[in-house]
């Protein structure tokens, strides 16, 4: 399954259904992650550094998020925004769905992501119709509804833990903001004063999960060394404090050249 290449500003509607600016677009308070010593296990990044399981599991989780969470939620409630809590990704509106490392649950039941299960089978098990959001963003995962997902339990756990650590780092950096898990690029992000701050499980830019700072306008500063800004891999920023420090440095460097 293909993966998007790099983070971008929050998606905007491109015809068809519209994302309405209503209150339920923000993740509820119970999805806020506290930065209490959350940390990626030191051995995890090294163990997964060259593993094909990382790319495959990342693509599978991305497909679940897009086809079985954002798509059904957009059709029912008009929003593609998702939330992160320790060990899970959740919808923020109806239908209520929760993705853990190897399990998807909803009003209709729960189902394992392991084995040869497909998005279509998962949807039937949890009581939703699988399918990507329509008319919101053009660059979908391209995952087929009848394609086996291929999730590795250890890798999936590590990636969801990384999102939780990233959420804690974002909260430490900007406690007034509500981070959103966007299904288009499968990243957790906030935007402040024309700069995106986010957490990615990896993509075409970096095979390793990373934190990033992405100014909306180009910044002439060596700190910003990738096309969309700056990034640090999960081995470079393994906990909430180091992620927040990276975001703070990026904010200050972007502001200094404006």
Secondary structure, DSSP 8 states (H G I E B T S, - for coil): -----S--S-----SSS-----GGGS--GGG----SS-B--HHHHHHHTT-HHHHHHHHHHHHHIIIIIIHHHHHHHS---EEEETTEEEESSSS-EEEETTEEEETTEEEE-STT-BHHHHHHHHT------SSS-S------TTSB----HHHHHHHHHHHHHHHHHHHHH-TT---EEETTTTEEEEEETTEEEEEES--SS-SS-EEEEEESS---STT--BTTBEEEETTTS-BHHHHHHHHHHHHHHHHHT-
